[in-house]
């Protein structure tokens, strides 16, 4: 099933709202992207999409480990499982 996402300025600035299965994962990605941009530009480096994906995958894996440790893996699967699969 193919899904489409339309980004508007308010989504980028304030995050996504609603009951989509992607809402938490999208907000997670947006926060990490914003943090990555600030971090790399403050170091006078040009942001690299590949480097961002590596860091995002690491953050998702850390979230998975935390959820497993806290017996909340089903919550992780519901909120981030599709993102984890997409990142490989």
C-alpha positions as CSV (number, residue, x, y, z in Angstrom):
1,X,0.0,0.0,0.0
2,X,1.5,3.3,-1.1
3,X,1.0,6.3,1.2
4,X,1.7,10.0,0.4
5,X,2.7,12.7,2.7
6,X,2.2,16.4,2.1
7,X,4.5,18.6,4.2
8,X,3.4,22.1,5.1
9,X,5.4,24.7,7.0
10,X,3.5,24.1,10.2
11,X,4.3,20.4,10.1
12,X,8.0,21.1,9.8
13,X,8.0,23.7,12.6
14,X,5.6,22.1,15.1
15,X,5.5,18.4,14.2
16,X,2.7,16.2,13.0
17,X,-0.6,15.7,14.8
18,X,-3.2,13.0,14.3
19,X,-3.7,9.3,14.5
20,X,-1.6,8.1,11.6
21,X,0.5,5.1,12.2
22,X,3.4,7.3,11.1
23,X,2.9,10.3,13.5
24,X,5.3,9.4,16.2
25,X,7.9,8.1,13.8
26,X,7.7,11.2,11.6
27,X,8.0,13.5,14.7
28,X,11.0,11.4,15.8
29,X,12.7,11.8,12.4
30,X,11.9,15.5,12.3
31,X,13.4,16.2,15.7
32,X,16.5,14.2,14.9
33,X,16.9,15.9,11.6
34,X,16.6,19.4,13.2
35,X,19.1,18.4,15.9
36,X,21.5,16.9,13.2
37,X,21.4,20.1,11.2
38,X,22.1,22.3,14.2
39,X,24.9,20.0,15.3
40,X,26.7,19.8,11.9
41,X,26.3,23.5,11.0
42,X,27.5,24.6,14.4
43,X,30.7,22.6,13.7
44,X,30.9,24.4,10.3
45,X,30.2,21.2,8.4
46,X,27.8,20.6,5.6
47,X,25.0,18.2,6.6
48,X,25.2,14.8,4.9
49,X,22.0,12.9,4.3
50,X,23.9,9.6,4.5
51,X,25.4,10.5,7.8
52,X,22.0,11.6,9.1
53,X,20.5,8.2,8.1
54,X,23.2,6.4,9.9
55,X,22.6,8.5,13.1
56,X,18.8,8.1,12.7
57,X,19.2,4.3,12.4
58,X,21.3,4.3,15.5
59,X,18.7,6.3,17.4
60,X,16.0,4.0,16.4
61,X,18.0,1.0,17.5
62,X,18.7,2.7,20.9
63,X,14.9,3.3,21.2
64,X,14.3,-0.4,20.5
65,X,16.8,-1.4,23.2
66,X,15.2,0.9,25.7
67,X,11.7,-0.4,25.0
68,X,12.9,-4.0,25.2
69,X,14.6,-3.4,28.5
70,X,11.4,-1.7,29.9
71,X,9.1,-4.5,28.6
72,X,7.5,-2.1,26.1
73,X,8.6,-3.7,22.9
74,X,5.0,-3.9,21.6
75,X,4.9,-0.1,22.0
76,X,8.1,0.2,20.0
77,X,6.7,-2.1,17.3
78,X,3.5,-0.1,17.0
79,X,5.2,3.3,16.9
80,X,8.5,2.7,15.2
81,X,8.4,-0.8,13.7
82,X,7.7,0.4,10.2
83,X,10.4,3.0,10.4
84,X,12.9,0.4,11.7
85,X,12.0,-1.8,8.7
86,X,12.3,1.1,6.3
87,X,15.8,2.0,7.6
88,X,16.9,-1.6,7.3
